[in-house]
């Protein structure tokens, strides 16, 4: 049965424990997320994590890493220093499905800007260049590194040269944290809030 990977319609189930106070290591969807990671020489802490699902199928585990806990979208988007979004695929996803979902959601969340449109195109082409798509177990990281830009890597291999505009990285974050997020439940858990 073919599963259409549509972030905007994803229904999220939260598998890890509550993230109150300081972040801690978690197991989400059978994926272990470290309590902290190193990005560009900085120690980042797990802010929150969850699992995105469509119907009964788990699609990916996701974690948000920041230098210090942030509990609102505004605080995340205005935080200084590196940030990381960690995505571990829990099923195979075609490159077309992933590209369509990400680029369509980015188009909804990003301001109309020629530079951002170029970044979206580059990211879309990078994803489409994966002939096997994204496979179960693959790790996709979206890092913001000040002075370098957005670094998108698949299994620790950069997919594109750095995309330098912070507005683009924030548009990526707004897929999950924006006013019209892919899933409100996932937004809450990434912000370290107890799920309803």
C-alpha positions in Angstrom: 0.0 0.0 0.0 1.5 3.3 -1.0 1.6 5.9 1.7 1.4 9.5 0.6 3.8 11.5 2.7 1.9 14.8 3.4 3.3 16.8 6.3 0.4 19.2 6.3 -2.1 16.3 6.9 0.1 14.3 9.3 -1.5 13.2 12.6 1.0 13.1 15.3 1.2 10.6 18.2 3.6 11.5 21.0 5.5 8.4 22.2 8.1 9.9 24.5 7.6 11.1 28.0 6.7 14.7 28.9 9.4 17.3 28.3 8.9 19.6 31.3 11.7 21.6 32.8 15.1 20.6 31.4 15.1 18.4 28.3 16.2 14.8 28.7 17.0 11.9 26.4 13.9 10.3 24.8 12.8 7.3 22.9 10.2 8.3 20.2 8.8 5.7 17.9 11.7 3.4 18.8 14.3 6.0 17.9 16.7 7.1 20.6 17.3 10.9 20.6 20.4 12.0 22.5 19.9 14.5 25.4 22.4 16.8 23.7 24.3 17.1 20.4 27.3 19.1 19.1 26.6 21.5 16.2 29.4 23.8 15.0 31.2 23.4 18.3 28.2 24.3 20.5 26.3 21.9 22.8 22.6 21.9 22.0 19.9 20.4 24.3 16.9 18.4 23.2 13.9 20.9 23.5 11.2 18.4 22.6 10.5 15.4 20.3 7.6 13.4 18.9 6.5 11.1 16.1 4.6 12.2 13.0 2.1 9.6 11.7 -0.4 9.3 8.9 -3.4 7.2 9.7 -1.8 4.2 11.5 1.6 4.5 9.9 4.5 6.2 11.6 6.4 8.4 9.2 9.3 10.0 11.1 10.6 10.8 14.5 11.6 14.4 15.0 13.5 16.3 17.6 14.3 20.0 18.1 17.7 20.9 19.6 18.5 24.4 21.0 21.2 26.0 23.2 18.6 26.6 25.9 15.0 25.5 26.4 12.4 27.6 24.5 8.7 27.2 25.0 7.2 29.5 22.4 7.7 29.7 18.6 8.8 33.3 18.9 11.5 32.3 21.4 12.7 29.6 19.1 12.8 31.7 16.0 14.6 34.6 17.7 17.1 32.4 19.6 20.8 33.0 18.9 23.4 30.4 18.0 23.0 27.0 16.2 19.8 25.0 16.1 19.0 21.5 14.8 16.0 19.7 13.6 16.6 15.9 13.7 14.3 13.7 11.5 14.7 9.9 11.5 12.6 8.2 8.8 10.4 5.4 10.1 9.2 4.3 6.7 10.3 4.6 3.1 9.2 7.9 1.4 9.7 8.7 -2.2 11.7 11.8 -3.1 8.6 13.1 -5.0 6.4 12.7 -1.9 8.9 14.4 0.4 9.6 17.2 -2.1 5.9 17.9 -2.7 5.2 18.0 1.1 8.1 20.1 2.1 8.0 22.6 -0.8 4.2 23.0 -0.6 4.3 23.7 3.1 7.3 26.0 2.7 5.4 28.0 0.1 2.6 28.4 2.7 4.8 29.5 5.5 7.5 31.5 3.8 7.2 35.2 2.9 7.2 35.9 -0.8 10.8 36.6 -1.6 13.0 35.8 -4.6 15.9 34.7 -2.4 13.7 32.3 -0.4 12.2 30.9 -3.6 15.7 30.2 -4.9 16.5 28.3 -1.7 13.3 26.3 -1.9 14.2 25.3 -5.4 17.7 24.2 -4.4 16.3 22.2 -1.5 13.6 20.6 -3.7 16.2 19.6 -6.4 18.5 18.2 -3.7 15.7 16.0 -2.4 14.6 15.0 -5.8 18.2 13.9 -6.6 17.9 11.0 -4.3 16.9 8.1 -6.7 15.8 5.8 -3.9 14.0 8.6 -2.0 14.3 8.6 1.7 14.6 5.1 3.3 13.5 3.8 6.6 16.4 4.5 9.1 17.7 7.5 7.1 18.6 10.6 9.2 17.9 14.1 7.9 19.3 17.0 9.8 18.4 20.7 9.3 21.0 22.8 11.1 21.2 26.6 11.4 24.9 27.6 11.9 25.5 31.3 12.3 28.0 32.6 9.7 27.4 29.5 7.6 23.7 29.2 7.0 21.2 26.3 6.8 23.0 23.0 6.4 20.7 20.2 5.2 22.3 16.7 5.5 21.2 13.2 4.8 23.0 10.6 6.8 25.7 13.2 7.7 26.2 14.0 4.0 25.3 17.6 3.0 22.6 17.7 0.3 23.3 21.3 -0.8 25.8 24.0 -0.2 24.7 26.1 2.9 21.6 28.2 2.3 22.6 31.5 4.0 19.3 33.3 4.8 18.1 32.9 8.4 14.6 33.7 7.1 14.7 30.4 5.1 15.7 28.4 8.2 12.9 30.0 10.2 10.5 29.2 7.3 11.6 25.5 7.7 10.9 25.6 11.4 7.5 27.2 10.8 6.5 24.0 9.0 6.2 22.6 12.5 6.1 25.7 14.7 4.2 28.3 12.7 0.6 29.6 13.1 -0.6 27.0 10.7 1.7 24.1 11.5 1.7 20.6 10.0 0.2 19.4 13.2 -0.6 21.3 16.4 0.2 18.3 18.6 3.7 18.0 17.1 4.2 21.8 17.6 3.4 21.4 21.3 5.8 18.6 21.9 8.6 20.2 20.0 8.2 23.2 22.3 8.5 20.9 25.3 4.9 21.2 26.3 2.9 18.4 27.8 0.6 16.9 25.2 -3.1 17.2 25.8 
